[in-house]
Amino acid sequence: MMNQLLIDSPIGPLTLSGEGEYLTALAFGDVRTAGDRPSPVLELAAGQLREYFSGGRRQFTVPLAPEGTEFQRRVWAALREIPYGTAASYKDVAIRLGKPGAAIAVGQANSRNPIPVIIPCHRVVGAGGQLVGYTGGLRIKKALLAVEGIPFRE
């Protein structure tokens, strides 16, 4: 059974979704399909997100179960290895995966990340630190990069 919880954040409302002991999605805005149905994993995720936005958390430990292809899950796992406060290019992530020519595929997987912020797709920037698209919009990406002190070029 899916549970959902709407929380406030400095970047606007966030809808957390989970099944059982796992967080399965984080969406920008109120996209609940029903009212709030909190669960322990959603409360844990909400607490860790509050700590992140207040500058007290650099790594998330909430259990995740993002749905995607095998390649997408590999990309999302690689994103979680990008340290707090640093950025990587799409090519950097592709090289990390052992597929140096797959920067475009990495970008596509990045855009389908079902758990942004916690799976830090905002840490991926264009070549030379250039700010490029973000599912939640560039305003949100800029805010997340600012939380971590990550420089970027517009």
Rosetta blueprint (number, residue, H / E / L):
1 M L
2 M E
3 N E
4 Q E
5 L E
6 L E
7 I E
8 D L
9 S L
10 P L
11 I L
12 G L
13 P L
14 L E
15 T E
16 L E
17 S E
18 G E
19 E E
20 G L
21 E L
22 Y E
23 L E
24 T E
25 A E
26 L E
27 A E
28 F E
29 G L
30 D L
31 V L
32 R L
33 T L
34 A L
35 G L
36 D L
37 R L
38 P L
39 S L
40 P H
41 V H
42 L H
43 E H
44 L H
45 A H
46 A H
47 G H
48 Q H
49 L H
50 R H
51 E H
52 Y H
53 F H
54 S L
55 G L
56 G L
57 R L
58 R L
59 Q L
60 F L
61 T L
62 V L
63 P L
64 L E
65 A L
66 P L
67 E L
68 G L
69 T L
70 E H
71 F H
72 Q H
73 R H
74 R H
75 V H
76 W H
77 A H
78 A H
79 L H
80 R L
81 E L
82 I L
83 P L
84 Y L
85 G L
86 T L
87 A L
88 A E
89 S E
90 Y H
91 K H
92 D H
93 V H
94 A H
95 I H
96 R H
97 L L
98 G L
99 K L
100 P L
101 G L
102 A L
103 A H
104 I H
105 A H
106 V H
107 G H
108 Q H
109 A H
110 N H
111 S H
112 R L
113 N L
114 P L
115 I L
116 P E
117 V L
118 I L
119 I E
120 P L
121 C H
122 H H
123 R H
124 V E
125 V E
126 G L
127 A H
128 G H
129 G H
130 Q E
131 L L
132 V L
133 G L
134 Y L
135 T L
136 G L
137 G L
138 L H
139 R H
140 I H
141 K H
142 K H
143 A H
144 L H
145 L H
146 A H
147 V H
148 E H
149 G L
150 I L
151 P L
152 F L
153 R E
154 E L
